[in-house]
Amino acid sequence: MLIIPCPDCGARDYTEFRYGGDANRARPPHGGGSLQDWHDHVFVFDNPKGPHHEYWQHVMGCREWLVVERNTASNTLISVRRARDARAGR
């Protein structure tokens, strides 16, 4: 079982969250990009082994978007921070 420590709500089971994709990939611009760009962004992705940054949303709690660094080989968490703080460089 994966427990995610939400900065607002505390430690919660992963079933309260929704996986939001790779946090390292740049999203095509809103209202722009070709259909192929959007297709590739949503459906074509790597499945890395080891440390990886991912977006998760706490849908059953505060609804905050988080950037979770997780080791995909061992399914252990390395770090968790708010996505808005990650974008701001904090």
MODELLER restraints for C-alpha pairs under 7 A, 6 or more apart:
rsr = mdl.restraints
at = mdl.atoms
rsr.add(forms.Gaussian(group=physical.xy_distance, feature=features.Distance(at['CA:2:A'], at['CA:13:A']), mean=6.19, stdev=0.5))
rsr.add(forms.Gaussian(group=physical.xy_distance, feature=features.Distance(at['CA:2:A'], at['CA:14:A']), mean=5.49, stdev=0.5))
rsr.add(forms.Gaussian(group=physical.xy_distance, feature=features.Distance(at['CA:3:A'], at['CA:11:A']), mean=6.20, stdev=0.5))
rsr.add(forms.Gaussian(group=physical.xy_distance, feature=features.Distance(at['CA:3:A'], at['CA:12:A']), mean=5.43, stdev=0.5))
rsr.add(forms.Gaussian(group=physical.xy_distance, feature=features.Distance(at['CA:3:A'], at['CA:13:A']), mean=4.62, stdev=0.5))
rsr.add(forms.Gaussian(group=physical.xy_distance, feature=features.Distance(at['CA:3:A'], at['CA:14:A']), mean=5.61, stdev=0.5))
rsr.add(forms.Gaussian(group=physical.xy_distance, feature=features.Distance(at['CA:4:A'], at['CA:11:A']), mean=5.52, stdev=0.5))
rsr.add(forms.Gaussian(group=physical.xy_distance, feature=features.Distance(at['CA:4:A'], at['CA:12:A']), mean=5.38, stdev=0.5))
rsr.add(forms.Gaussian(group=physical.xy_distance, feature=features.Distance(at['CA:4:A'], at['CA:13:A']), mean=6.20, stdev=0.5))
rsr.add(forms.Gaussian(group=physical.xy_distance, feature=features.Distance(at['CA:4:A'], at['CA:14:A']), mean=5.99, stdev=0.5))
rsr.add(forms.Gaussian(group=physical.xy_distance, feature=features.Distance(at['CA:5:A'], at['CA:11:A']), mean=3.89, stdev=0.5))
rsr.add(forms.Gaussian(group=physical.xy_distance, feature=features.Distance(at['CA:5:A'], at['CA:12:A']), mean=6.10, stdev=0.5))
rsr.add(forms.Gaussian(group=physical.xy_distance, feature=features.Distance(at['CA:6:A'], at['CA:12:A']), mean=6.91, stdev=0.5))
rsr.add(forms.Gaussian(group=physical.xy_distance, feature=features.Distance(at['CA:8:A'], at['CA:62:A']), mean=6.97, stdev=0.5))
rsr.add(forms.Gaussian(group=physical.xy_distance, feature=features.Distance(at['CA:9:A'], at['CA:62:A']), mean=6.98, stdev=0.5))
rsr.add(forms.Gaussian(group=physical.xy_distance, feature=features.Distance(at['CA:16:A'], at['CA:58:A']), mean=6.04, stdev=0.5))
rsr.add(forms.Gaussian(group=physical.xy_distance, feature=features.Distance(at['CA:16:A'], at['CA:59:A']), mean=6.10, stdev=0.5))
rsr.add(forms.Gaussian(group=physical.xy_distance, feature=features.Distance(at['CA:16:A'], at['CA:60:A']), mean=4.89, stdev=0.5))
rsr.add(forms.Gaussian(group=physical.xy_distance, feature=features.Distance(at['CA:17:A'], at['CA:56:A']), mean=6.20, stdev=0.5))
rsr.add(forms.Gaussian(group=physical.xy_distance, feature=features.Distance(at['CA:17:A'], at['CA:57:A']), mean=5.32, stdev=0.5))
rsr.add(forms.Gaussian(group=physical.xy_distance, feature=features.Distance(at['CA:17:A'], at['CA:58:A']), mean=4.41, stdev=0.5))
rsr.add(forms.Gaussian(group=physical.xy_distance, feature=features.Distance(at['CA:17:A'], at['CA:59:A']), mean=5.40, stdev=0.5))
rsr.add(forms.Gaussian(group=physical.xy_distance, feature=features.Distance(at['CA:17:A'], at['CA:60:A']), mean=6.66, stdev=0.5))
rsr.add(forms.Gaussian(group=physical.xy_distance, feature=features.Distance(at['CA:18:A'], at['CA:56:A']), mean=5.46, stdev=0.5))
rsr.add(forms.Gaussian(group=physical.xy_distance, feature=features.Distance(at['CA:18:A'], at['CA:57:A']), mean=5.18, stdev=0.5))
rsr.add(forms.Gaussian(group=physical.xy_distance, feature=features.Distance(at['CA:18:A'], at['CA:58:A']), mean=6.60, stdev=0.5))
rsr.add(forms.Gaussian(group=physical.xy_distance, feature=features.Distance(at['CA:18:A'], at['CA:59:A']), mean=6.50, stdev=0.5))
rsr.add(forms.Gaussian(group=physical.xy_distance, feature=features.Distance(at['CA:19:A'], at['CA:55:A']), mean=6.19, stdev=0.5))
rsr.add(forms.Gaussian(group=physical.xy_distance, feature=features.Distance(at['CA:19:A'], at['CA:56:A']), mean=4.55, stdev=0.5))
rsr.add(forms.Gaussian(group=physical.xy_distance, feature=features.Distance(at['CA:19:A'], at['CA:57:A']), mean=6.62, stdev=0.5))
rsr.add(forms.Gaussian(group=physical.xy_distance, feature=features.Distance(at['CA:20:A'], at['CA:55:A']), mean=4.68, stdev=0.5))
rsr.add(forms.Gaussian(group=physical.xy_distance, feature=features.Distance(at['CA:20:A'], at['CA:56:A']), mean=5.08, stdev=0.5))
rsr.add(forms.Gaussian(group=physical.xy_distance, feature=features.Distance(at['CA:20:A'], at['CA:57:A']), mean=6.80, stdev=0.5))
rsr.add(forms.Gaussian(group=physical.xy_distance, feature=features.Distance(at['CA:21:A'], at['CA:54:A']), mean=5.68, stdev=0.5))
rsr.add(forms.Gaussian(group=physical.xy_distance, feature=features.Distance(at['CA:21:A'], at['CA:55:A']), mean=5.40, stdev=0.5))
rsr.add(forms.Gaussian(group=physical.xy_distance, feature=features.Distance(at['CA:22:A'], at['CA:53:A']), mean=6.31, stdev=0.5))
rsr.add(forms.Gaussian(group=physical.xy_distance, feature=features.Distance(at['CA:22:A'], at['CA:54:A']), mean=4.67, stdev=0.5))
rsr.add(forms.Gaussian(group=physical.xy_distance, feature=features.Distance(at['CA:22:A'], at['CA:55:A']), mean=6.22, stdev=0.5))
rsr.add(forms.Gaussian(group=physical.xy_distance, feature=features.Distance(at['CA:23:A'], at['CA:53:A']), mean=5.29, stdev=0.5))
rsr.add(forms.Gaussian(group=physical.xy_distance, feature=features.Distance(at['CA:23:A'], at['CA:54:A']), mean=4.65, stdev=0.5))
rsr.add(forms.Gaussian(group=physical.xy_distance, feature=features.Distance(at['CA:23:A'], at['CA:55:A']), mean=5.43, stdev=0.5))
rsr.add(forms.Gaussian(group=physical.xy_distance, feature=features.Distance(at['CA:23:A'], at['CA:67:A']), mean=6.77, stdev=0.5))
rsr.add(forms.Gaussian(group=physical.xy_distance, feature=features.Distance(at['CA:24:A'], at['CA:53:A']), mean=6.40, stdev=0.5))
rsr.add(forms.Gaussian(group=physical.xy_distance, feature=features.Distance(at['CA:27:A'], at['CA:41:A']), mean=6.79, stdev=0.5))
rsr.add(forms.Gaussian(group=physical.xy_distance, feature=features.Distance(at['CA:28:A'], at['CA:37:A']), mean=6.76, stdev=0.5))
rsr.add(forms.Gaussian(group=physical.xy_distance, feature=features.Distance(at['CA:28:A'], at['CA:38:A']), mean=6.68, stdev=0.5))
rsr.add(forms.Gaussian(group=physical.xy_distance, feature=features.Distance(at['CA:49:A'], at['CA:72:A']), mean=5.47, stdev=0.5))
rsr.add(forms.Gaussian(group=physical.xy_distance, feature=features.Distance(at['CA:49:A'], at['CA:73:A']), mean=5.42, stdev=0.5))
rsr.add(forms.Gaussian(group=physical.xy_distance, feature=features.Distance(at['CA:50:A'], at['CA:71:A']), mean=4.67, stdev=0.5))
rsr.add(forms.Gaussian(group=physical.xy_distance, feature=features.Distance(at['CA:50:A'], at['CA:72:A']), mean=5.07, stdev=0.5))
rsr.add(forms.Gaussian(group=physical.xy_distance, feature=features.Distance(at['CA:50:A'], at['CA:73:A']), mean=5.25, stdev=0.5))
rsr.add(forms.Gaussian(group=physical.xy_distance, feature=features.Distance(at['CA:51:A'], at['CA:69:A']), mean=6.51, stdev=0.5))
rsr.add(forms.Gaussian(group=physical.xy_distance, feature=features.Distance(at['CA:51:A'], at['CA:70:A']), mean=5.45, stdev=0.5))
rsr.add(forms.Gaussian(group=physical.xy_distance, feature=features.Distance(at['CA:51:A'], at['CA:71:A']), mean=4.07, stdev=0.5))
rsr.add(forms.Gaussian(group=physical.xy_distance, feature=features.Distance(at['CA:51:A'], at['CA:72:A']), mean=6.28, stdev=0.5))
rsr.add(forms.Gaussian(group=physical.xy_distance, feature=features.Distance(at['CA:52:A'], at['CA:69:A']), mean=5.42, stdev=0.5))
rsr.add(forms.Gaussian(group=physical.xy_distance, feature=features.Distance(at['CA:52:A'], at['CA:70:A']), mean=5.41, stdev=0.5))
rsr.add(forms.Gaussian(group=physical.xy_distance, feature=features.Distance(at['CA:52:A'], at['CA:71:A']), mean=6.10, stdev=0.5))
rsr.add(forms.Gaussian(group=physical.xy_distance, feature=features.Distance(at['CA:52:A'], at['CA:72:A']), mean=6.91, stdev=0.5))
rsr.add(forms.Gaussian(group=physical.xy_distance, feature=features.Distance(at['CA:53:A'], at['CA:67:A']), mean=6.39, stdev=0.5))
rsr.add(forms.Gaussian(group=physical.xy_distance, feature=features.Distance(at['CA:53:A'], at['CA:68:A']), mean=5.63, stdev=0.5))
rsr.add(forms.Gaussian(group=physical.xy_distance, feature=features.Distance(at['CA:53:A'], at['CA:69:A']), mean=4.36, stdev=0.5))
rsr.add(forms.Gaussian(group=physical.xy_distance, feature=features.Distance(at['CA:53:A'], at['CA:70:A']), mean=6.43, stdev=0.5))
rsr.add(forms.Gaussian(group=physical.xy_distance, feature=features.Distance(at['CA:54:A'], at['CA:67:A']), mean=5.52, stdev=0.5))
rsr.add(forms.Gaussian(group=physical.xy_distance, feature=features.Distance(at['CA:54:A'], at['CA:68:A']), mean=5.22, stdev=0.5))
rsr.add(forms.Gaussian(group=physical.xy_distance, feature=features.Distance(at['CA:54:A'], at['CA:69:A']), mean=6.29, stdev=0.5))
rsr.add(forms.Gaussian(group=physical.xy_distance, feature=features.Distance(at['CA:55:A'], at['CA:65:A']), mean=6.79, stdev=0.5))
rsr.add(forms.Gaussian(group=physical.xy_distance, feature=features.Distance(at['CA:55:A'], at['CA:66:A']), mean=5.66, stdev=0.5))
rsr.add(forms.Gaussian(group=physical.xy_distance, feature=features.Distance(at['CA:55:A'], at['CA:67:A']), mean=4.79, stdev=0.5))
rsr.add(forms.Gaussian(group=physical.xy_distance, feature=features.Distance(at['CA:55:A'], at['CA:68:A']), mean=6.27, stdev=0.5))
rsr.add(forms.Gaussian(group=physical.xy_distance, feature=features.Distance(at['CA:56:A'], at['CA:65:A']), mean=5.82, stdev=0.5))
rsr.add(forms.Gaussian(group=physical.xy_distance, feature=features.Distance(at['CA:56:A'], at['CA:66:A']), mean=5.23, stdev=0.5))
rsr.add(forms.Gaussian(group=physical.xy_distance, feature=features.Distance(at['CA:56:A'], at['CA:67:A']), mean=6.42, stdev=0.5))
rsr.add(forms.Gaussian(group=physical.xy_distance, feature=features.Distance(at['CA:56:A'], at['CA:68:A']), mean=6.87, stdev=0.5))
rsr.add(forms.Gaussian(group=physical.xy_distance, feature=features.Distance(at['CA:57:A'], at['CA:63:A']), mean=5.99, stdev=0.5))
rsr.add(forms.Gaussian(group=physical.xy_distance, feature=features.Distance(at['CA:57:A'], at['CA:64:A']), mean=5.70, stdev=0.5))
rsr.add(forms.Gaussian(group=physical.xy_distance, feature=features.Distance(at['CA:57:A'], at['CA:65:A']), mean=4.36, stdev=0.5))
rsr.add(forms.Gaussian(group=physical.xy_distance, feature=features.Distance(at['CA:57:A'], at['CA:66:A']), mean=6.03, stdev=0.5))
rsr.add(forms.Gaussian(group=physical.xy_distance, feature=features.Distance(at['CA:58:A'], at['CA:64:A']), mean=5.53, stdev=0.5))
rsr.add(forms.Gaussian(group=physical.xy_distance, feature=features.Distance(at['CA:58:A'], at['CA:65:A']), mean=6.55, stdev=0.5))
rsr.add(forms.Gaussian(group=physical.xy_distance, feature=features.Distance(at['CA:65:A'], at['CA:82:A']), mean=6.12, stdev=0.5))
rsr.add(forms.Gaussian(group=physical.xy_distance, feature=features.Distance(at['CA:65:A'], at['CA:83:A']), mean=5.50, stdev=0.5))
rsr.add(forms.Gaussian(group=physical.xy_distance, feature=features.Distance(at['CA:66:A'], at['CA:80:A']), mean=6.68, stdev=0.5))
rsr.add(forms.Gaussian(group=physical.xy_distance, feature=features.Distance(at['CA:66:A'], at['CA:81:A']), mean=5.57, stdev=0.5))
rsr.add(forms.Gaussian(group=physical.xy_distance, feature=features.Distance(at['CA:66:A'], at['CA:82:A']), mean=4.38, stdev=0.5))
rsr.add(forms.Gaussian(group=physical.xy_distance, feature=features.Distance(at['CA:66:A'], at['CA:83:A']), mean=4.67, stdev=0.5))
rsr.add(forms.Gaussian(group=physical.xy_distance, feature=features.Distance(at['CA:67:A'], at['CA:80:A']), mean=5.82, stdev=0.5))
rsr.add(forms.Gaussian(group=physical.xy_distance, feature=features.Distance(at['CA:67:A'], at['CA:81:A']), mean=5.44, stdev=0.5))
rsr.add(forms.Gaussian(group=physical.xy_distance, feature=features.Distance(at['CA:67:A'], at['CA:82:A']), mean=6.03, stdev=0.5))
rsr.add(forms.Gaussian(group=physical.xy_distance, feature=features.Distance(at['CA:67:A'], at['CA:83:A']), mean=5.22, stdev=0.5))
rsr.add(forms.Gaussian(group=physical.xy_distance, feature=features.Distance(at['CA:68:A'], at['CA:79:A']), mean=5.89, stdev=0.5))
rsr.add(forms.Gaussian(group=physical.xy_distance, feature=features.Distance(at['CA:68:A'], at['CA:80:A']), mean=4.54, stdev=0.5))
rsr.add(forms.Gaussian(group=physical.xy_distance, feature=features.Distance(at['CA:68:A'], at['CA:81:A']), mean=6.65, stdev=0.5))
rsr.add(forms.Gaussian(group=physical.xy_distance, feature=features.Distance(at['CA:69:A'], at['CA:77:A']), mean=6.08, stdev=0.5))
rsr.add(forms.Gaussian(group=physical.xy_distance, feature=features.Distance(at['CA:69:A'], at['CA:78:A']), mean=5.31, stdev=0.5))
rsr.add(forms.Gaussian(group=physical.xy_distance, feature=features.Distance(at['CA:69:A'], at['CA:79:A']), mean=5.10, stdev=0.5))
rsr.add(forms.Gaussian(group=physical.xy_distance, feature=features.Distance(at['CA:69:A'], at['CA:80:A']), mean=6.33, stdev=0.5))
rsr.add(forms.Gaussian(group=physical.xy_distance, feature=features.Distance(at['CA:70:A'], at['CA:76:A']), mean=5.73, stdev=0.5))
rsr.add(forms.Gaussian(group=physical.xy_distance, feature=features.Distance(at['CA:70:A'], at['CA:77:A']), mean=4.45, stdev=0.5))
rsr.add(forms.Gaussian(group=physical.xy_distance, feature=features.Distance(at['CA:70:A'], at['CA:78:A']), mean=5.53, stdev=0.5))
rsr.add(forms.Gaussian(group=physical.xy_distance, feature=features.Distance(at['CA:71:A'], at['CA:77:A']), mean=6.35, stdev=0.5))
